[in-house]
Amino acid sequence: MQRELTAGELLDSDGRLVEAGWARSEMRRYRREAIRAPWHRIKEWDYYCVTNEAFGLALTVADNSYMGLLSASWLDFEEPEAITDSVILPLTRGRMGLPASADAGDIAQRHPKLSLSFRHVPGGRVLGVDYPEFGGGRGLRGEIHLAQPAMDRMVIATPFPKAPRAFYYNQKINCMAASGEVDFGGKSYSFEPSSAAGVLDWGRGVWTYDNTWYWGSASGFVEGRPFGFNIGYGFGDTSAATENMVFLDGKAHKLGDVTFHMPEGAYDGAPWKFTSGDGRFEMDFEPIVDRSAVTDLKILRSIQHQVFGRFTGFVILDDGRKFAVERFLGFAEEVENRW
């Protein structure tokens, strides 16, 4: 059973989820001050990924309470390469001021090594990055506009078993047409709104210590029509709702369970497969490049593999129509965190 969220506060007076479920828009109000859990368990982030057929840019601002993260990645899909540089900020404890809504509040983070900004503007969002030391001094700088007309998104409120004050409130806004210029290593790269699109991963929550998640996402165009999807699982109690959703022409189509089939060598180029219990999401995946990152401090550990590649297969829309894609660019990831 897929339960749709109603409107209201996300947490009750005891810091517990009022209800678990999914929505097409930001139905529940998140307030950090309503949390009733240890400060170091609170995790908040905004992650953007913008791609076209040839290259891409990913930007992250995260406040994990005991540390903050400012990160940028440049992705090359023609001569496969993924470059990521980051700055760690100690003991941020919410001082980074990440907004309580995905629909309001700007982010502007300035550090001696880099500046990142995510701003709301009429009709969309503007992403800015200035990172002179990126890529061994090659430098990364640019500004991208993401168009956001009236459109559905994926929203989910997920509880954690045996941790009544733990939760994850997540929004994924796919298929935002992208325009702008990015300079990497002295070369200018253009994003055109007919061929480039971005996704926002907006996450707020109280997490348990040891988790593994699987996430897949794609945003782009099929014969000129905005198309994308969000798939994932691996943590929390998803009995009320999954995060699996397909987007076509700005409308969401809700899916049930989707399974990632990752063979041996999945991070080295071996093809993946994705299946669904109801047969509505069936895809083969051809990897291009693995954006990997490993941090192992024993007590704290993060092992990330975000694999970009091409999806070929089909989805079944809510009205029963079959929608096929061939070599559609996106990514799928496995992330293990002890945090």
WOUR-V905028 format. One record per backbone hydrogen bond with DSSP energy under -1.0 kcal/mol. CO is the residue of the C=O (numbers start at 1). NH is the residue of the N-H. If there is no record, write none. Layout:
CO	NH
CO	NH
This chain:
3	22
8	29
10	18
12	15
16	12
21	157
22	5
23	155
24	153
25	27
27	8
29	10
31	34
32	35
38	41
39	42
41	207
43	205
44	63
45	203
46	61
47	201
48	59
49	199
50	57
51	197
54	77
55	52
56	75
57	50
58	73
59	48
60	71
61	46
62	69
63	44
64	66
65	93
66	91
67	64
68	89
69	62
70	87
71	60
72	85
73	58
74	83
75	56
76	81
81	76
83	74
85	72
87	70
89	68
92	95
94	97
107	118
109	116
114	111
115	130
116	109
117	128
118	107
119	126
121	124
123	148
124	121
125	146
126	119
127	144
128	117
129	142
130	115
131	134
131	140
133	137
134	139
139	185
140	131
141	183
142	129
143	181
144	127
145	179
146	125
154	172
155	23
156	170
157	21
158	168
159	237
160	163
163	166
167	206
168	158
169	204
170	156
171	202
172	154
173	200
176	198
177	147
179	145
180	191
181	143
182	189
183	141
184	187
187	184
189	182
191	180
192	195
192	196
196	178
197	51
198	176
199	49
200	173
201	47
202	171
203	45
204	169
205	43
206	167
209	339
211	337
213	335
214	233
215	333
216	231
217	331
218	229
220	227
222	225
225	222
226	249
227	220
228	247
229	218
230	245
231	216
233	214
240	3
244	255
245	230
246	253
247	228
248	251
250	152
251	248
253	246
257	277
259	275
261	273
263	266
265	268
265	270
272	285
273	261
274	283
275	259
276	279
280	316
282	314
283	274
284	312
285	272
286	310
289	308
290	292
291	306
293	304
295	302
297	299
300	297
301	338
302	295
303	336
304	293
305	334
306	291
307	332
308	288
308	289
309	330
310	286
311	328
312	284
313	325
314	282
315	323
317	320
321	317
323	315
325	313
328	311
330	309
331	217
332	307
333	215
334	305
335	213
336	303
337	211
338	301
